[in-house]
Amino acid sequence: MRERIEEALKKHTADYVEIRIEETQSTNVTYRGQDLEEVGTTTQLGGSVRAAVNGGWGFVSFNRVADLRDKVSQAVSQARLVGSEKTELADVPPVEDVSQRMSMRRDPGDVPLEEKKRLMDSYVEEIWRTPKIQTSNVGYGDGYRKQYIGNSTGTYIEQERGRVYARFGVVARENGNVQQARAGFASSEDYGVVEGRHADVREAAAKAVAMLDAQPPKGGEFMVILDSTLAGVFAHEAFGHLSEADHVYENEKLKEIMVLGRAFGGTFLNITDSGQVPGLTGSFAYDDEGVPTGKQYLIREGELVGRLHSRETAGKMNEAPTGNARAESYRTPPLVRMRNTAIEPGETPLEEMLAAVKDGVYCKNWYGGQTSMEMFTFSCMEAYAIRDGKLAEPLRGVNLSGNVFTTLENIVAVGDDFAWDPAGGTCGKGGQSAPVGDGSPHVLISKCLVGGQ
C-alpha cells in the first residue's frame, strides 16, 4: 500500500495533496423495546484524496484503490476550480510511522456474533423485569479501522483503531408521567468493558422508575452541583465547540470573544482536550491529516490559552496545529473536532461543595441539550434538591440554561474526584459523527438558571 500511495503522490501540481485509505469492519446489534431491530457485520475498503491549490480544496473518495494517480488528478482539478488565494497550512514535520497497532486485552473481533447477541439479549431481559417500563433502546457496536495516510510533504503513517460499546436507554411511564434513564460503557482496549453489566442495567431501569415519584423543581437561579458526567458534557458541548478554530476563524463575534489570554474563570479552572488517553474511544496517535495528537490546554488557571486546530486553521491563525482534524470515514474530508475533553481535577471534596449549598440542586448525568453560540440548555437525567448542605428529595424535569462564559465565571469550586464518562459517546458536526470522550470532577456553580415551576 505504501508504494501505491507514494507513487500516486509524485508529479502533481498542487500546493498540497494527502491520501487516506481505510479498511474497516463493524458489528451492530440493536433493540427497540424487546424486539431485535438489527444485527450484522459490515466490512469496507475505500479511500480519499484531498488536494489544495491556491487556497481551494478538492476532495475525491473511492472504493477501488487502483488508479490512485487519476484520483489525485481529479482532486487537484477540483481544487484549481475554486482556489483564489494563498494556501496556508501550518508546517508539520514529516512523519514515518507504521507501528501504531491496535492493542486489546480482549478483541471483539475474536468474539462470535452469536455470543454478542446472547449477551445483549440478557441485558434486554434484565430491563424488562422492572415494572412500569414503557420502552427501551439498547445497542451494541464494535469497530476496527486500519488506516494508511500519506501526503506530499513526505508523511506516511499506518495506524489501527478499535472500539467497542454498549448503550442502554430506559423509559418508564405511569399515568402520563414519563421519565428516562440510561447507562453506557465504551472502550478502545477491551471487549470486557461491555460484559457483566447486569447490575448497571438494573440500576438504570430502577432510576427511570424512581424518577416517576420525583417532583418538578422550583424555577429560578440556584447554586448547582454538576456530577462528573454532566460537567464533562458541559465542557464538551458548551465550551469545546467554541474552541474549535474553524468556528472562531469564520465567526467575527467569536473572534472578539475567544481572545487568547482572556480570563474565563477562577485560577482553579483548567480545561483540556487530549488524543492520547488510554482506553478512551476519542484517542488515537495521529489525526486524519497525519498530525500527532497530544494534550492541548484550552483554559489554564482560568485563562484561555489555546484552541483546537487543523493544519489549515492553524496556518491561517498563525498558531500551532493540535492534531484535531478528524473525518468520520474515508468518504468525508477532515473537520476540526474534539477528542477527549475534560475539566481537570481541583482540590474540593464533594462533601465541602454540598456543605456550601443552603438551597440548591444536584444534577447527575444528562439526556438532552442544545447549544447556540455561547448559550446552552441541558436536561438533567437525575437531580436532587440540596437543603442546608444535604441531599433532599429527587427532582424531575430539571433543565439548566445560561451563557457559557458567565457560567464558567460562576464556577466557584472544582472537585478532587475526576472521572471519565464510561459511556464514551459520539459528536456530530457538519453531517459527520466521531467518537469522543468527556470527563470532569464534580463542579460547584454559584448561580445557574434552573427551569421548573
C-alpha positions in Angstrom: 0.0 0.0 0.0 2.8 2.4 0.8 4.3 2.0 -2.6 1.0 2.8 -4.3 0.4 5.9 -2.2 3.9 7.3 -2.6 3.8 6.7 -6.4 0.4 8.4 -6.7 1.8 11.5 -4.9 4.5 12.1 -7.4 4.4 14.7 -10.2 1.2 16.6 -9.0 0.8 20.3 -9.5 -1.0 21.1 -6.2 0.2 23.0 -3.2 -0.6 20.0 -1.0 -2.1 16.5 -1.5 -3.0 13.8 1.0 -4.3 10.3 0.5 -6.2 8.3 3.1 -7.0 4.6 2.6 -9.0 2.6 5.2 -10.0 -1.0 5.8 -12.9 -1.2 8.3 -15.1 -3.8 9.9 -18.0 -3.1 12.2 -20.7 -5.0 14.1 -24.1 -3.7 15.3 -26.8 -5.3 17.5 -29.8 -3.0 18.3 -33.1 -3.5 20.0 -36.2 -1.4 20.2 -38.2 -2.4 23.2 -37.9 -6.2 23.5 -37.6 -6.7 19.7 -34.3 -7.2 17.9 -34.1 -4.5 15.3 -30.7 -5.0 13.6 -27.8 -7.5 13.8 -25.0 -7.7 11.4 -21.4 -7.1 10.4 -20.1 -4.8 7.7 -16.7 -4.6 6.0 -15.5 -1.8 3.8 -12.4 -0.8 1.9 -12.0 2.7 0.4 -10.0 5.8 0.3 -9.9 9.5 -0.5 -7.7 12.2 -2.0 -7.7 15.8 -0.8 -5.8 18.5 -2.6 -5.2 22.2 -2.1 -4.5 24.7 -4.9 -4.4 28.5 -4.2 -6.4 28.1 -1.0 -9.1 25.9 -2.7 -9.8 22.3 -1.8 -10.7 19.3 -3.9 -11.9 16.1 -2.5 -12.4 12.7 -4.2 -13.5 9.4 -2.4 -13.5 6.0 -3.9 -13.9 2.3 -3.2 -11.3 0.9 -5.5 -7.7 1.7 -4.7 -6.5 1.2 -8.2 -5.7 4.2 -10.4 -4.7 6.4 -7.4 -2.9 8.8 -9.6 -6.1 9.5 -11.5 -7.9 10.3 -8.2 -5.1 12.7 -7.4 -5.6 14.4 -10.7 -9.3 14.7 -10.1 -8.9 16.3 -6.7 -6.3 18.7 -8.0 -8.5 19.8 -10.9 -11.4 20.4 -8.4 -9.2 22.5 -6.2 -7.9 24.6 -9.1 -11.5 25.5 -10.0 -12.2 27.1 -6.6 -8.8 28.3 -5.5 -8.3 32.1 -5.5 -5.9 32.9 -2.7 -2.8 31.6 -0.9 -2.8 28.1 0.5 -2.0 28.5 4.2 -1.1 25.3 6.1 0.8 25.1 9.3 4.2 23.4 8.9 4.3 19.9 10.3 7.5 17.8 10.2 7.1 14.7 8.0 6.3 11.5 10.0 7.1 8.0 9.1 5.4 5.5 11.4 3.9 2.1 10.7 4.0 0.8 14.3 0.6 2.0 15.6 -1.1 -1.3 16.1 -4.4 -1.8 17.9 -3.8 -3.4 21.3 -6.8 -5.0 23.1 -6.9 -7.2 26.1 -9.9 -9.0 24.5 -10.5 -8.2 20.9 -14.3 -8.0 19.9 -13.3 -9.4 16.6 -12.5 -12.7 18.3 -15.9 -12.9 19.9 -18.6 -14.7 17.8 -21.6 -12.6 16.8 -23.9 -15.2 18.4 -22.2 -14.6 21.8 -22.5 -10.8 21.4 -26.2 -11.2 20.7 -26.8 -13.6 23.7 -25.1 -11.0 26.0 -27.3 -8.2 24.7 -30.4 -10.4 24.9 -29.7 -10.9 28.6 -29.5 -7.1 29.2 -32.8 -6.5 27.4 -34.4 -9.2 29.6 -32.9 -7.5 32.7 -34.5 -4.2 31.8 -38.0 -5.7 31.2 -38.0 -7.4 34.6 -38.6 -4.0 36.1 -42.3 -2.9 36.4 -43.5 0.3 34.8 -41.1 0.2 31.9 -42.7 1.5 28.8 -39.9 1.0 26.3 -36.1 0.8 25.9 -33.4 1.3 23.3 -30.4 -1.0 23.6 -27.4 -1.1 21.3 -24.1 -2.8 20.9 -21.4 -1.9 18.5 -17.7 -2.6 17.7 -15.4 -1.4 15.0 -11.9 -1.9 13.6 -10.2 0.5 11.3 -6.8 0.2 9.7 -5.7 3.5 8.1 -3.0 4.4 5.7 -2.1 8.1 5.4 0.4 9.7 3.0 0.9 13.3 1.9 3.0 15.4 -0.4 5.2 16.6 2.5 6.7 13.1 3.0 4.4 11.8 5.7 3.5 8.1 5.7 1.6 6.5 8.5 -0.2 3.2 9.2 -2.4 3.1 12.3 -5.1 0.8 13.7 -8.0 1.8 15.9 -10.6 -0.3 17.7 -13.8 0.5 19.6 -16.5 -1.4 21.5 -19.5 0.0 23.2 -22.9 -0.9 24.7 -25.7 1.7 25.5 -28.9 1.3 27.3 -31.8 3.8 27.3 -34.9 3.1 29.5 -38.2 4.9 29.6 -40.7 4.4 32.4 -44.3 5.6 32.4 -47.2 5.9 34.9 -50.4 7.9 34.5 -49.0 10.1 31.7 -45.8 10.8 33.6 -42.7 9.7 31.5 -39.2 9.5 32.9 -36.0 8.1 31.4 -32.5 6.9 32.4 -29.6 5.5 30.7 -26.2 3.7 31.1 -23.4 3.1 28.7 -19.9 1.7 28.5 -17.2 2.0 25.9 -13.5 1.2 25.4 -10.8 1.2 22.7 -8.9 -1.5 24.6 -11.2 -4.3 25.9 -14.4 -6.2 24.9 -14.7 -6.9 28.6 -16.0 -3.4 29.2 -19.4 -4.5 28.0 -19.6 -7.8 29.9 -21.1 -8.3 33.3 -23.2 -5.1 33.3 -26.5 -6.6 34.5 -26.4 -4.6 37.8 -25.8 -1.4 35.9 -28.7 -2.2 33.6 -31.0 -2.9 36.5 -29.9 0.3 38.2 -30.8 2.3 35.0 -34.2 0.8 34.9 -34.8 1.4 38.6 -33.7 5.0 38.3 -36.2 5.6 35.5 -39.0 4.2 37.6 -37.8 6.0 40.8 -38.0 9.4 39.0 -41.7 8.9 38.4 -42.2 9.9 42.0 -39.9 12.9 41.8 -41.4 16.4 41.8 -40.6 19.3 39.4 -38.1 21.8 40.6 -38.9 25.4 41.6 -37.7 27.6 38.8 -35.1 30.3 39.3 -31.4 30.9 39.9 -29.8 28.5 42.3 -26.4 27.1 43.4 -25.9 23.9 41.3 -23.6 21.0 41.7 -22.9 19.0 38.5 -21.6 15.5 38.7 -18.6 14.4 36.6 -20.7 13.2 33.6 -22.8 16.3 33.3 -19.8 18.6 33.9 -17.8 16.8 31.2 -20.7 17.2 28.8 -20.8 20.9 29.6 -17.1 21.2 28.9 -17.6 19.5 25.6 -20.8 20.9 24.3 -20.9 24.4 25.7 -17.2 25.3 25.6 -15.3 22.7 23.5 -17.2 23.5 20.3 -16.4 27.2 20.7 -12.8 26.2 20.9 -12.8 24.6 17.5 -10.7 27.0 15.4 -12.8 26.8 12.3 -15.8 28.2 14.2 -13.6 31.0 15.6 -11.9 31.8 12.3 -15.2 32.0 10.4 -17.2 34.0 13.1 -16.4 37.6 13.8 -18.3 37.6 17.1 -16.4 34.5 18.3 -13.1 36.2 17.3 -13.9 39.1 19.6 -14.8 36.7 22.5 -12.3 33.9 22.2 -9.2 36.0 22.6 -6.1 34.2 23.9 -5.2 35.5 27.3 -8.7 36.4 28.3 -9.9 35.2 31.8 -12.9 32.9 31.7 -12.9 31.6 35.3 -11.0 31.1 38.6 -7.4 30.0 38.8 -8.6 26.5 39.8 -10.3 26.0 36.3 -8.4 24.0 33.7 -10.0 22.6 30.6 -8.1 20.3 28.2 -8.5 18.2 25.0 -6.3 15.2 24.5 -6.0 12.5 21.9 -3.9 10.1 23.9 -5.9 9.0 27.0 -5.5 5.1 27.2 -8.7 3.2 26.7 -10.9 6.1 25.5 -12.6 6.0 22.1 -11.6 9.5 21.3 -7.9 8.6 21.5 -5.5 7.9 18.5 -1.9 8.5 17.7 -2.4 10.7 14.6 -5.3 12.7 13.3 -6.7 12.3 9.8 -4.1 14.8 8.4 -1.2 12.7 9.9 -0.6 15.2 12.7 0.5 13.7 16.0 -2.1 14.1 18.8 -1.3 15.2 22.3 -2.8 17.2 25.2 -3.9 20.7 24.5 -4.9 23.2 27.2 -7.8 25.3 26.3 -8.2 27.0 29.7 -5.2 27.0 32.1 -5.7 28.5 35.5 -8.8 30.4 34.3 -7.2 31.9 31.2 -7.9 31.0 27.6 -4.6 29.7 26.3 -5.4 27.5 23.3 -7.8 26.2 20.8 -8.3 23.2 18.5 -6.8 23.2 15.0 -6.5 21.5 11.7 -3.4 22.4 9.6 -5.4 24.9 7.7 -6.9 26.8 10.7 -3.5 26.8 12.4 -1.8 28.2 9.3 -4.4 30.9 8.8 -4.4 31.9 12.5 -0.6 31.6 12.9 -0.9 29.1 15.7 0.4 25.6 16.3 -1.5 22.6 14.9 -3.0 20.4 17.6 -4.0 17.1 15.8 -7.7 17.8 15.8 -8.6 17.2 12.1 -11.0 14.3 12.1 -13.1 12.6 9.4 -16.0 10.2 10.0 -14.6 7.9 7.3 -12.7 7.9 4.0 -15.8 9.2 2.4 -15.6 12.6 4.2 -12.9 15.3 4.5 -11.5 16.1 7.9 -13.1 18.7 10.1 -11.8 20.4 13.3 -13.1 18.1 16.0 -12.7 17.4 19.7 -11.1 14.2 21.0 -11.3 13.7 24.8 -12.4 16.9 26.5 -12.1 17.4 30.3 -12.2 19.7 33.2 -9.1 18.8 35.2 -9.5 17.9 38.9 -9.3 20.5 41.6 -9.0 20.2 45.3 -12.5 20.4 46.7 -14.2 17.3 48.1 -17.9 16.8 47.2 -18.8 17.0 50.9 -17.4 20.5 51.1 -19.4 21.5 48.0 -22.6 20.2 49.5 -21.9 21.9 52.8 -21.6 25.3 50.9 -25.1 25.0 49.5 -28.1 26.1 51.6 -30.7 25.9 48.8 -29.7 24.4 45.5 -29.8 21.5 43.1 -27.6 18.5 42.5 -27.6 17.3 38.9 -26.4 13.9 37.6 -25.9 12.8 34.0 -27.9 14.2 31.1 -30.2 13.0 28.3 -30.5 16.0 26.0 -29.4 19.5 25.3 -28.5 22.1 22.8 -26.1 24.9 22.3 -26.3 28.1 20.2 -23.1 30.1 20.2 -22.5 30.9 23.9 -26.0 29.9 25.0 -26.7 26.4 26.3 -29.6 24.3 27.7 -29.2 20.8 29.2 -31.7 18.4 30.6 -30.6 16.5 33.7 -31.3 12.8 33.8 -31.3 12.7 37.6 -31.5 15.5 40.1 -32.0 16.2 43.8 -32.7 19.2 45.9 -30.0 20.4 48.3 -31.1 21.8 51.6 -28.7 23.0 54.3 -25.8 21.0 52.8 -27.8 17.7 52.5 -29.3 15.9 49.5 -33.1 16.0 49.8 -36.0 14.9 47.6 -35.5 13.8 43.9 -36.5 16.3 41.2 -37.7 15.6 37.7 -37.7 17.7 34.5 -34.7 19.7 35.6 -33.2 21.9 32.8 -30.1 24.1 33.2 -29.5 27.0 30.9 -27.4 30.1 30.5 -24.4 31.8 28.9 -21.4 29.5 28.9 -18.9 32.4 29.7 -21.0 33.7 32.6 -21.3 30.1 33.9 -17.6 29.5 33.7 -17.1 32.6 35.8 -19.7 31.3 38.3 -17.8 28.1 38.9 -16.6 28.5 42.5 -15.1 25.0 43.2 -13.8 22.1 41.2 -13.8 18.7 42.8 -11.0 16.3 43.5 -12.9 13.2 42.2 -12.2 13.2 38.4 -13.8 10.6 36.3 -14.2 9.9 32.5 -17.7 9.2 31.3 -17.7 5.4 31.0 -20.2 5.6 28.1 -17.9 7.5 25.8 -20.0 8.9 23.0 -20.1 10.4 19.6 -20.2 14.0 18.5 -21.9 15.4 15.4 -20.6 18.2 13.3 -21.0 19.1 9.6 -23.0 15.9 9.0 -20.3 13.7 10.4 -20.1 11.8 13.6 -16.9 10.9 15.5 -16.2 9.0 18.8 -15.2 11.3 21.7 -14.7 11.3 25.4 -15.8 13.6 28.2 -14.5 13.9 31.8 -14.6 16.0 34.9 -14.8 16.0 38.6 -17.9 17.5 40.4 -18.2 21.2 39.8 -20.0 23.8 42.0 -21.7 26.7 40.2 -22.7 29.7 42.4 -25.6 30.7 40.2 -27.3 28.9 37.3 -30.8 29.2 35.8 -32.9 26.1 36.7 -36.1 25.6 34.7 -39.1 24.4 36.6 -42.4 25.5 38.0 
